[in-house]
């Protein structure tokens, strides 16, 4: 039963990734693209956690934590670049 639930969740998150990819391609401005990229990072983290549950190992949880940290820093850096023109003052 848990395999069916994991498969359903993985399909839902994969569809969400495709919708975010569409938003990146057709976003009217850069703020929409930044939000779509941040949401894609969250969806990838969820997929890694689901895969880690399915495989029964903790390596994927650690990878999800690393991607979460890098995703946060990259979102903040990209927003600062859009707002100010440089990342480091």
C-alpha positions as CSV (number, residue, x, y, z in Angstrom):
1,X,0.0,0.0,0.0
2,X,2.8,2.4,0.8
3,X,4.3,1.8,-2.6
4,X,1.1,3.0,-4.3
5,X,1.0,6.1,-2.1
6,X,4.7,6.9,-2.9
7,X,4.1,6.4,-6.6
8,X,1.0,8.7,-6.6
9,X,3.0,11.4,-4.7
10,X,5.9,11.1,-7.1
11,X,3.6,11.5,-10.1
12,X,2.0,14.5,-8.5
13,X,5.4,16.2,-7.8
14,X,6.6,15.3,-11.3
15,X,3.5,17.1,-12.8
16,X,4.2,20.0,-10.5
17,X,7.8,20.2,-11.8
18,X,6.5,20.3,-15.4
19,X,4.1,23.1,-14.5
20,X,6.9,25.0,-12.9
21,X,9.0,24.5,-16.0
22,X,6.2,26.0,-18.1
23,X,6.1,29.0,-15.7
24,X,9.8,29.5,-16.1
25,X,9.5,29.5,-19.9
26,X,6.5,31.7,-20.1
27,X,6.8,33.9,-17.0
28,X,5.8,37.5,-17.7
29,X,8.6,38.9,-15.5
30,X,11.7,37.8,-13.5
31,X,9.8,37.6,-10.2
32,X,7.6,34.8,-11.6
33,X,10.7,32.9,-12.8
34,X,12.4,33.2,-9.5
35,X,9.4,31.9,-7.6
36,X,9.1,29.0,-10.1
37,X,12.7,28.1,-9.6
38,X,12.3,28.1,-5.9
39,X,9.2,26.0,-6.1
40,X,11.1,23.6,-8.4
41,X,13.8,23.2,-5.7
42,X,11.0,22.4,-3.1
43,X,9.6,19.8,-5.5
44,X,13.0,18.2,-6.1
45,X,13.5,18.0,-2.3
46,X,10.1,16.3,-2.0
47,X,11.0,13.8,-4.7
48,X,14.3,13.0,-3.0
49,X,12.6,12.4,0.3
50,X,10.0,10.2,-1.3
51,X,12.7,8.2,-3.1
52,X,14.6,7.9,0.2
53,X,11.5,6.5,1.9
54,X,11.0,4.0,-1.0
55,X,14.6,2.9,-0.9
56,X,14.8,2.8,2.9
57,X,18.0,4.7,3.1
58,X,19.1,8.0,4.7
59,X,21.5,9.1,2.0
60,X,18.7,10.8,0.0
61,X,17.6,12.8,3.1
62,X,21.1,14.2,3.4
63,X,21.1,15.1,-0.3
64,X,17.7,16.8,0.2
65,X,19.1,18.9,3.0
66,X,22.1,19.9,0.8
67,X,19.8,20.9,-2.0
68,X,17.6,22.9,0.4
69,X,20.6,24.9,1.6
70,X,21.9,25.5,-1.9
71,X,18.4,26.4,-3.2
72,X,17.8,28.9,-0.5
73,X,21.2,30.6,-1.0
74,X,20.7,30.7,-4.8
75,X,17.2,32.2,-4.5
76,X,18.4,34.9,-2.2
77,X,21.4,35.6,-4.5
78,X,19.3,35.8,-7.6
79,X,16.8,38.1,-6.0
80,X,19.6,40.4,-4.8
81,X,21.1,40.4,-8.3
82,X,17.7,41.4,-9.8
83,X,17.1,44.1,-7.2
84,X,20.5,45.7,-6.9
85,X,22.5,44.5,-9.9
86,X,25.2,42.8,-7.8
87,X,25.2,40.1,-5.2
88,X,28.0,41.3,-2.9
89,X,28.0,44.8,-1.7
